[in-house]
Amino acid sequence: MNKKISPSLGILDWGIGGLGLYKFIKRDRPDIPVIYWSDSGEIPYGKLSAAALGARVRNVIYQLANRGATHIAIACNAASTVLPDIQRHIGTDKEFPQTTGVIEHGIMAAAARHGSIGIIGGGRTIRSGIYRRGLQNPETIIHQRIAQPLSAHIEAGTSDSEDFHLVLRRIMKPLRDIETLVLACTHYPAITDRFQELAPSALIIDPAEHMARWILANWNLADRNPPRGSGADIFLTTGDPIAMKSAARSVFGVTIDRAERVGIS
């Protein structure tokens, strides 16, 4: 008889941006075991070809599954752009875990909004047109802005620099009067207050928050209730574990006791 595998959640992001989703999950369900994969040792996802990105994300999902993740949340918007192709590729593979991408939740969260909607994200996310196609209707005007440099600053902990503020103001200038602003990168919620200052009338949507709600409502991820802070979560990175721990603490206020350096086997 096969041993029953306890449900657990795998979170995939290129860097630490997915820790926003992690915090939402843990706030409401601290009992859910999480395996977090930061792929910062890889070329930034936005710079990979669609084929290379699809192959990379698919491999990481299998790595997470091999480590016990029964469900996968792709917190990275760039990685989420290739999820439909991955799902078509794997077909009915029973070893492929249930997987959801952050973009679909951003679209669902903003779909009820009308008027002007701003989408800010990385180059791949914006150029894919997924948000525009998902939100376009006769009562909506979509404004998209590529905000590529912002995530690198946030990941590096340099979001207080003058260069960062100059870039942020330039990106946000055309969106000052926007009615809804979708943060189409998981790094951006770390600076929500600055977006609000530059778009004072906007309702700001963090897709990761809506993704967390959907996950908790639709996936049965824990059949036991260990004490809060039991330390069962696993943090993996293909990059620098020390840098990951430092950035997690300074940007998202998440303390990681131990991060393990990993590779694709």
VOBA-1610 file (N, C-alpha, C; in pm, whole numbers, padded with zeros to 5 digits, always signed):
BEGIN
Met+00085-00119+00000Met+00000+00000+00000Met+00089+00124+00000Asn+00058+00220-00087Asn+00137+00343-00094Asn+00112+00430+00029Lys+00216+00491+00076Lys+00204+00581+00190Lys+00128+00707+00148Lys+00034+00749+00230Lys-00043+00869+00200Lys+00045+00993+00213Ile+00041+01077+00111Ile+00120+01200+00112Ile+00034+01312+00168Ser+00081+01379+00272Ser+00007+01492+00327Ser+00010+01608+00228Pro-00103+01673+00207Pro-00104+01785+00112Pro-00009+01896+00156Ser+00062+01954+00061Ser+00149+02067+00090Ser+00154+02158-00032Leu+00187+02283-00007Leu+00185+02385-00112Leu+00326+02420-00156Gly+00353+02412-00285Gly+00477+02461-00341Gly+00455+02600-00399Ile+00542+02693-00369Ile+00535+02829-00424Ile+00660+02852-00507Leu+00640+02894-00631Leu+00752+02919-00723Leu+00756+03066-00763Asp+00872+03124-00749Asp+00896+03259-00800Asp+01042+03266-00841Trp+01075+03360-00930Trp+01216+03376-00965Trp+01296+03420-00843Gly+01238+03506-00762Gly+01308+03556-00644Gly+01223+03550-00519Ile+01223+03659-00443Ile+01153+03661-00315Ile+01011+03717-00327Gly+00969+03758-00446Gly+00837+03819-00461Gly+00724+03731-00413Gly+00738+03600-00428Gly+00634+03507-00387Gly+00614+03502-00236Leu+00702+03566-00161Leu+00684+03570-00015Leu+00561+03651+00024Gly+00514+03739-00065Gly+00388+03808-00039Gly+00274+03708-00032Leu+00269+03617-00129Leu+00170+03509-00127Leu+00188+03422-00004Tyr+00311+03388+00027Tyr+00342+03307+00145Tyr+00284+03371+00272Lys+00300+03502+00287Lys+00251+03570+00406Lys+00098+03565+00414Phe+00031+03582+00300Phe-00115+03575+00300Phe-00162+03436+00340Ile-00097+03334+00288Ile-00133+03196+00321Ile-00112+03171+00470Lys+00003+03210+00520Lys+00036+03182+00659Lys-00046+03265+00757Arg-00089+03383+00714Arg-00172+03466+00802Arg-00302+03394+00838Asp-00363+03330+00738Asp-00492+03266+00760Asp-00482+03117+00791Arg-00377+03051+00741Arg-00363+02907+00762Arg-00218+02872+00792Pro-00172+02902+00913Pro-00032+02873+00947Pro-00001+02724+00949Asp-00106+02640+00948Asp-00084+02495+00953Asp-00043+02436+00820Ile-00061+02510+00710Ile-00030+02455+00578Ile+00121+02451+00555Pro+00178+02335+00530Pro+00322+02326+00502Pro+00354+02380+00363Val+00457+02460+00354Val+00495+02526+00229Val+00638+02489+00191Ile+00659+02465+00062Ile+00792+02450+00005Ile+00810+02565-00094Tyr+00901+02656-00062Tyr+00920+02776-00144Tyr+01046+02761-00229Trp+01032+02787-00359Trp+01146+02778-00451Trp+01173+02916-00512Ser+01289+02971-00480Ser+01338+03093-00544Ser+01439+03052-00650Asp+01415+03092-00774Asp+01501+03048-00885Asp+01598+03158-00926Ser+01644+03235-00828Ser+01727+03352-00858Ser+01864+03318-00913Gly+01903+03190-00909Gly+02029+03150-00970Gly+02017+03132-01120Glu+01893+03134-01170Glu+01865+03123-01313Glu+01862+03262-01375Ile+01879+03269-01506Ile+01860+03396-01578Ile+01722+03448-01545Pro+01705+03578-01521Pro+01570+03631-01493Pro+01469+03581-01595Tyr+01355+03536-01546Tyr+01256+03473-01632Tyr+01213+03558-01750Gly+01208+03688-01729Gly+01167+03776-01838Gly+01263+03780-01954Lys+01387+03731-01933Lys+01488+03733-02039Lys+01499+03600-02113Leu+01427+03499-02066Leu+01429+03369-02132Leu+01329+03367-02247Ser+01357+03286-02349Ser+01257+03266-02454Ser+01138+03193-02395Ala+01025+03199-02463Ala+00906+03131-02413Ala+00931+02981-02398Ala+01001+02923-02494Ala+01029+02779-02488Ala+01119+02745-02371Ala+01224+02826-02352Ala+01317+02801-02242Ala+01249+02822-02107Leu+01166+02925-02099Leu+01096+02952-01973Leu+00997+02840-01941Gly+00924+02795-02042Gly+00830+02686-02021Gly+00900+02560-01970Ala+01015+02528-02031Ala+01089+02410-01989Ala+01142+02425-01846Arg+01190+02545-01814Arg+01243+02570-01681Arg+01135+02558-01574Val+01023+02624-01598Val+00915+02622-01500Val+00861+02480-01483Arg+00848+02409-01591Arg+00799+02271-01584Arg+00895+02185-01500Asn+01025+02203-01519Asn+01124+02127-01443Asn+01119+02160-01294Val+01103+02289-01263Val+01096+02329-01122Val+00971+02271-01056Ile+00860+02271-01130Ile+00737+02212-01075Ile+00759+02065-01041Tyr+00827+01992-01129Tyr+00855+01852-01100Tyr+00949+01838-00980Gln+01045+01929-00967Gln+01134+01926-00851Gln+01056+01946-00722Leu+00963+02042-00724Leu+00880+02066-00606Leu+00793+01944-00575Ala+00739+01883-00679Ala+00657+01764-00659Ala+00740+01651-00598Asn+00864+01637-00644Asn+00951+01533-00591Asn+00983+01554-00443Arg+00976+01679-00401Arg+01003+01712-00260Arg+00876+01710-00175Gly+00762+01676-00237Gly+00640+01659-00159Gly+00529+01757-00184Ala+00550+01855-00272Ala+00444+01951-00300Ala+00334+01884-00383Thr+00213+01887-00332Thr+00099+01827-00402Thr+00024+01930-00486His+00045+02059-00455His-00019+02169-00526His+00086+02277-00547Ile+00080+02344-00662Ile+00182+02445-00696Ile+00116+02579-00726Ala+00167+02684-00662Ala+00126+02820-00691Ala+00241+02892-00760Ile+00222+02928-00887Ile+00324+03005-00959Ile+00300+03152-00928Ala+00380+03205-00837Ala+00360+03342-00792Ala+00415+03444-00891Cys+00506+03400-00976Cys+00572+03489-01072Cys+00484+03513-01194Asn+00462+03639-01229Asn+00380+03671-01346Asn+00444+03623-01475Ala+00575+03644-01489Ala+00643+03600-01612Ala+00628+03450-01630Ala+00648+03374-01523Ala+00633+03229-01531Ala+00489+03189-01561Ser+00395+03268-01510Ser+00253+03236-01532Ser+00213+03253-01678Thr+00286+03334-01753Thr+00250+03353-01894Thr+00266+03225-01975Val+00351+03133-01929Val+00372+03008-02005Val+00295+02890-01946Leu+00220+02913-01838Leu+00148+02803-01776Leu+00049+02735-01870Pro-00029+02808-01950Pro-00120+02739-02042Pro-00049+02642-02135Asp+00069+02681-02186Asp+00145+02593-02274Asp+00196+02471-02197Ile+00239+02492-02072Ile+00285+02381-01991Ile+00172+02281-01968Gln+00056+02332-01936Gln-00057+02244-01908Gln-00098+02165-02032Arg-00088+02227-02148Arg-00117+02153-02271Arg-00010+02046-02296His+00114+02081-02262His+00226+01990-02285His+00216+01865-02198Ile+00181+01883-02070Ile+00179+01769-01978Ile+00052+01686-01992Gly-00052+01745-02050Gly-00175+01671-02077Gly-00233+01607-01953Thr-00241+01475-01952Thr-00301+01402-01841Thr-00198+01337-01750Asp-00077+01390-01747Asp+00029+01337-01662Asp-00017+01339-01516Lys-00039+01223-01459Lys-00092+01214-01323Lys+00010+01255-01218Glu+00138+01261-01254Glu+00241+01301-01158Glu+00255+01453-01151Phe+00190+01524-01243Phe+00200+01670-01244Phe+00100+01725-01142Pro+00146+01800-01044Pro+00057+01848-00938Pro-00042+01953-00988Gln-00149+01970-00913Gln-00242+02078-00945Gln-00167+02210-00938Thr-00184+02292-01040Thr-00104+02415-01052Thr-00192+02532-01092Thr-00166+02646-01031Thr-00236+02769-01067Thr-00134+02882-01078Gly-00162+02978-01167Gly-00072+03091-01187Gly-00134+03221-01141Val-00052+03314-01099Val-00101+03438-01038Val-00179+03525-01136Ile-00148+03517-01265Ile-00213+03607-01360Ile-00364+03585-01364Glu-00407+03460-01364Glu-00552+03435-01371Glu-00624+03497-01253His-00559+03505-01139His-00622+03563-01020His-00620+03716-01026Gly-00518+03772-01087Gly-00517+03917-01109Gly-00629+03958-01201Ile-00651+03880-01305Ile-00760+03910-01400Ile-00895+03897-01331Met-00914+03791-01255Met-01041+03772-01185Met-01067+03886-01086Ala-00963+03931-01019Ala-00980+04037-00919Ala-01017+04170-00983Ala-00964+04197-01103Ala-00988+04326-01168Ala-01105+04323-01265Ala-01160+04205-01294Ala-01262+04192-01398Ala-01389+04270-01367Ala-01420+04290-01240Ala-01542+04362-01203Ala-01524+04513-01208Arg-01403+04559-01230Arg-01376+04702-01233Arg-01398+04760-01373His-01444+04881-01378His-01465+04949-01506His-01385+05079-01506Gly-01395+05154-01615Gly-01319+05277-01625Gly-01175+05249-01663Ser-01083+05322-01607Ser-00941+05309-01644Ser-00870+05211-01551Ile-00803+05114-01611Ile-00728+05014-01535Ile-00583+05018-01581Gly-00493+05037-01487Gly-00351+05036-01517Gly-00291+04901-01480Ile-00206+04850-01567Ile-00134+04725-01541Ile+00014+04757-01544Ile+00085+04733-01436Ile+00230+04752-01436Ile+00296+04618-01408Gly+00397+04586-01486Gly+00464+04457-01470Gly+00593+04453-01550Gly+00654+04336-01553Gly+00776+04316-01631Gly+00746+04310-01779Gly+00851+04317-01858Gly+00834+04322-02003Gly+00760+04203-02060Arg+00795+04081-02017Arg+00728+03962-02070Arg+00580+03964-02036Thr+00547+03999-01913Thr+00407+04000-01870Thr+00325+04098-01953Ile+00377+04218-01969Ile+00303+04321-02042Ile+00294+04286-02190Arg+00407+04246-02249Arg+00406+04217-02393Arg+00323+04093-02428Ser+00303+04003-02332Ser+00221+03885-02359Ser+00076+03922-02389Gly+00031+04036-02336Gly-00106+04081-02360Gly-00212+04005-02282Ile-00170+03919-02189Ile-00267+03836-02117Ile-00363+03921-02035Tyr-00311+04018-01963Tyr-00399+04102-01883Tyr-00492+04184-01973Arg-00440+04240-02079Arg-00523+04322-02169Arg-00638+04239-02227Arg-00607+04119-02275Arg-00711+04034-02332Arg-00814+03993-02226Gly-00765+03966-02106Gly-00855+03919-02002Gly-00945+04027-01946Leu-00903+04153-01955Leu-00979+04262-01893Leu-01049+04354-01992Gln-01018+04340-02120Gln-01075+04432-02218Gln-01226+04412-02231Asn-01300+04521-02220Asn-01444+04523-02247Asn-01483+04666-02281Pro-01603+04687-02334Pro-01640+04822-02379Pro-01638+04928-02270Glu-01643+04887-02143Glu-01648+04984-02034Glu-01512+05003-01967Thr-01410+04950-02029Thr-01277+04953-01968Thr-01173+05009-02064Ile-01087+05093-02012Ile-00971+05143-02086Ile-00846+05091-02015Ile-00766+05014-02087Ile-00647+04952-02028Ile-00522+05034-02060His-00445+05065-01956His-00317+05132-01973His-00209+05041-01915Gln-00113+05002-01997Gln-00007+04911-01952Gln+00128+04982-01949Arg+00207+04950-01848Arg+00339+05008-01835Arg+00439+04899-01797Ile+00549+04892-01871Ile+00658+04801-01834Ile+00739+04867-01723Ala+00749+04796-01612Ala+00818+04851-01495Ala+00934+04763-01454Gln+01005+04711-01552Gln+01110+04610-01533Gln+01212+04644-01424Pro+01263+04768-01417Pro+01370+04792-01319Pro+01326+04783-01174Leu+01197+04799-01148Leu+01151+04806-01010Leu+01178+04677-00933Ser+01149+04563-00995Ser+01165+04437-00923Ser+01312+04411-00888Ala+01402+04449-00978Ala+01545+04429-00949Ala+01588+04512-00828His+01539+04635-00819His+01570+04719-00703His+01515+04658-00575Ile+01389+04613-00581Ile+01326+04556-00461Ile+01399+04430-00417Glu+01432+04344-00513Glu+01503+04220-00482Glu+01639+04249-00419Ala+01704+04356-00466Ala+01837+04390-00417Ala+01835+04476-00291Gly+01716+04520-00251Gly+01705+04604-00132Gly+01747+04747-00153Thr+01736+04797-00279Thr+01777+04934-00310Thr+01658+05023-00346Ser+01541+04990-00290Ser+01422+05067-00325Ser+01414+05202-00255Asp+01515+05236-00178Asp+01522+05370-00117Asp+01619+05461-00191Ser+01678+05411-00298Ser+01778+05489-00371Ser+01712+05597-00457Glu+01789+05699-00489Glu+01737+05806-00574Glu+01706+05755-00713Asp+01788+05666-00764Asp+01764+05608-00896Asp+01630+05536-00900Phe+01599+05461-00794Phe+01471+05390-00788Phe+01355+05489-00794His+01364+05596-00716His+01254+05693-00712His+01236+05764-00847Leu+01346+05791-00915Leu+01337+05853-01047Leu+01267+05760-01146Val+01305+05633-01144Val+01244+05535-01233Val+01096+05518-01200Leu+01064+05508-01072Leu+00926+05489-01030Leu+00838+05605-01074Arg+00885+05727-01056Arg+00805+05843-01096Arg+00784+05847-01247Arg+00888+05810-01322Arg+00873+05807-01469Arg+00770+05704-01512Ile+00775+05586-01453Ile+00681+05480-01489Ile+00538+05518-01454Met+00521+05580-01339Met+00386+05607-01289Met+00324+05737-01339Lys+00403+05825-01399Lys+00350+05955-01441Lys+00224+05945-01527Pro+00218+05856-01629Pro+00096+05848-01711Pro-00022+05783-01638Leu+00002+05727-01519Leu-00102+05654-01447Leu-00153+05729-01325Arg-00119+05856-01313Arg-00154+05930-01191Arg-00303+05931-01164Asp-00384+05942-01270Asp-00528+05952-01251Asp-00601+05820-01275Ile-00529+05711-01275Ile-00588+05580-01301Ile-00686+05545-01188Glu-00792+05470-01223Glu-00893+05433-01123Glu-00861+05300-01055Thr-00798+05210-01129Thr-00759+05081-01074Thr-00616+05052-01118Leu-00534+05003-01027Leu-00396+04971-01060Leu-00368+04826-01019Val-00333+04743-01117Val-00302+04602-01092Val-00150+04586-01083Leu-00103+04534-00972Leu+00041+04512-00952Leu+00077+04376-01011Ala+00117+04376-01137Ala+00142+04252-01211Ala+00284+04202-01195Cys+00335+04211-01074Cys+00464+04154-01036Cys+00459+04135-00885Thr+00498+04020-00836Thr+00485+03993-00694Thr+00579+04076-00607His+00677+04141-00667His+00764+04230-00589His+00694+04361-00553Tyr+00605+04407-00638Tyr+00552+04542-00625Tyr+00471+04569-00498Pro+00398+04470-00443Pro+00325+04499-00319Pro+00413+04544-00204Ala+00543+04518-00211Ala+00634+04564-00107Ala+00643+04716-00102Ile+00603+04782-00210Ile+00606+04929-00215Ile+00469+04985-00250Thr+00362+04921-00203Thr+00226+04965-00233Thr+00204+05110-00194Asp+00257+05151-00080Asp+00236+05289-00035Asp+00292+05390-00134Arg+00400+05357-00201Arg+00459+05451-00298Arg+00375+05458-00425Phe+00320+05343-00466Phe+00228+05347-00580Phe+00105+05432-00546Gln+00055+05417-00424Gln-00063+05493-00384Gln-00035+05642-00384Glu+00082+05682-00342Glu+00118+05824-00343Glu+00117+05881-00484Leu+00160+05801-00581Leu+00170+05846-00720Leu+00042+05824-00800Ala-00051+05748-00745Ala-00183+05728-00807Ala-00286+05734-00695Pro-00308+05852-00638Pro-00383+05865-00513Pro-00528+05821-00519Ser-00588+05819-00638Ser-00729+05780-00649Ser-00748+05633-00685Ala-00641+05562-00705Ala-00650+05425-00757Ala-00684+05324-00649Leu-00767+05228-00686Leu-00781+05107-00607Leu-00668+05014-00651Ile-00582+04978-00559Ile-00466+04896-00593Ile-00498+04749-00567Ile-00475+04667-00669Ile-00504+04523-00661Ile-00373+04445-00657Asp-00358+04366-00553Asp-00245+04273-00541Asp-00298+04134-00577Pro-00267+04083-00696Pro-00318+03952-00737Pro-00283+03839-00639Ala-00169+03851-00570Ala-00129+03745-00477Ala-00228+03730-00363Glu-00286+03840-00319Glu-00385+03833-00211Glu-00508+03755-00256His-00553+03782-00379His-00669+03712-00433His-00634+03566-00463Met-00512+03541-00505Met-00466+03405-00528Met-00469+03324-00398Ala-00424+03385-00289Ala-00424+03317-00160Ala-00566+03280-00119Arg-00659+03372-00137Arg-00798+03344-00101Arg-00852+03226-00181Trp-00821+03226-00311Trp-00869+03117-00398Trp-00808+02984-00355Ile-00680+02983-00328Ile-00612+02860-00286Ile-00676+02804-00160Leu-00698+02889-00062Leu-00753+02844+00065Leu-00897+02797+00051Ala-00969+02854-00045Ala-01109+02815-00064Ala-01125+02690-00149Asn-01026+02662-00235Asn-01044+02556-00334Asn-00952+02435-00318Trp-00842+02450-00245Trp-00749+02338-00230Trp-00748+02291-00085Asn-00761+02161-00067Asn-00750+02102+00066Asn-00603+02073+00092Leu-00539+02161+00165Leu-00393+02156+00176Leu-00339+02107+00309Ala-00423+02079+00404Ala-00372+02030+00531Ala-00478+01946+00600Asp-00437+01831+00648Asp-00530+01746+00721Asp-00489+01732+00867Arg-00402+01822+00910Arg-00361+01822+01050Arg-00330+01966+01089Asn-00316+01993+01218Asn-00296+02129+01265Asn-00178+02137+01360Pro-00057+02144+01306Pro+00059+02158+01393Pro+00059+02295+01460Pro+00129+02312+01569Pro+00133+02441+01637Pro+00185+02551+01546Arg+00136+02672+01567Arg+00185+02788+01491Arg+00336+02800+01510Gly+00404+02828+01397Gly+00549+02845+01405Gly+00624+02714+01425Ser+00567+02605+01374Ser+00630+02474+01396Ser+00757+02457+01313Gly+00783+02547+01217Gly+00907+02543+01142Gly+00911+02437+01034Ala+00792+02395+00986Ala+00788+02288+00887Ala+00816+02337+00746Asp+00815+02465+00723Asp+00832+02518+00588Asp+00976+02502+00540Ile+00989+02483+00408Ile+01119+02461+00345Ile+01144+02573+00244Phe+01261+02634+00249Phe+01297+02742+00156Phe+01417+02698+00074Leu+01399+02697-00056Leu+01502+02651-00149Leu+01537+02765-00244Thr+01661+02772-00286Thr+01700+02873-00384Thr+01815+02821-00471Thr+01810+02855-00598Thr+01921+02825-00686Thr+02024+02938-00682Gly+01993+03042-00607Gly+02083+03156-00593Gly+02159+03152-00462Asp+02173+03267-00399Asp+02251+03283-00276Asp+02158+03274-00155Pro+02168+03170-00074Pro+02078+03157+00042Pro+02088+03274+00140Ile+02208+03326+00160Ile+02226+03437+00254Ile+02156+03561+00202Ala+02171+03588+00072Ala+02104+03704+00012Ala+01953+03686+00018Met+01905+03565-00003Met+01762+03539+00004Met+01707+03568+00143Lys+01776+03520+00245Lys+01732+03542+00382Lys+01731+03690+00418Ser+01834+03762+00375Ser+01844+03904+00404Ser+01733+03982+00336Ala+01711+03954+00206Ala+01607+04025+00132Ala+01468+03991+00185Ala+01446+03867+00221Ala+01316+03826+00275Ala+01282+03905+00401Arg+01381+03924+00485Arg+01359+03996+00610Arg+01340+04145+00586Ser+01425+04205+00501Ser+01419+04350+00483Ser+01301+04395+00397Val+01262+04315+00298Val+01157+04356+00206Val+01019+04312+00252Phe+01006+04188+00296Phe+00874+04134+00331Phe+00857+04105+00481Gly+00960+04127+00559Gly+00949+04100+00702Gly+00934+03953+00734Val+00984+03867+00647Val+00977+03722+00667Val+01113+03673+00714Thr+01114+03607+00828Thr+01238+03550+00881Thr+01251+03406+00835Ile+01357+03378+00760Ile+01386+03243+00713Ile+01502+03190+00795Asp+01476+03089+00875Asp+01583+03033+00961Asp+01689+02964+00877Arg+01644+02894+00771Arg+01741+02820+00690Arg+01693+02817+00545Ala+01781+02852+00454Ala+01754+02841+00310Ala+01858+02748+00252Glu+01811+02656+00168Glu+01899+02556+00109Glu+01927+02586-00037Arg+02053+02583-00076Arg+02086+02600-00217Arg+02059+02470-00292Val+01990+02481-00404Val+01953+02362-00481Val+01981+02385-00628Gly+01973+02277-00705Gly+01985+02284-00850Gly+01884+02191-00911Ile+01870+02196-01043Ile+01781+02106-01112Ile+01855+01974-01135Ser+01802+01866-01082Ser+01869+01736-01095Ser+01814+01661-01216
//
